[in-house]
Amino acid sequence: MARITNGILGGFSGKVGSVVGCRWKNIEYTRSLPAKPSGPPSEKQLAARAKFRFLNNWLNDKAAFFATSFINHTVDITPSLSHACGVCIK
């Protein structure tokens, strides 16, 4: 079920049929529902997912540290945790 935030002309969040409403960096988007994968994940996909899972768990444990450390390095309204993740991935 979706939630309309600013009346009939405003954005919404959630799913309505095959349409998904979301907000990213304070910009509201409407997009189609993603398709289901056709086959099992490849070894490279599983390795990438494991890498992101590890990094996400590691960064979330240290979220307070990164919020203060990366406060001057964030661009626009990118959260400091996302910036720290980008630095670690490189």
Order of alpha helices (4+ residues) and beta strands (2+ residues): beta-beta-beta-beta-alpha-alpha-alpha
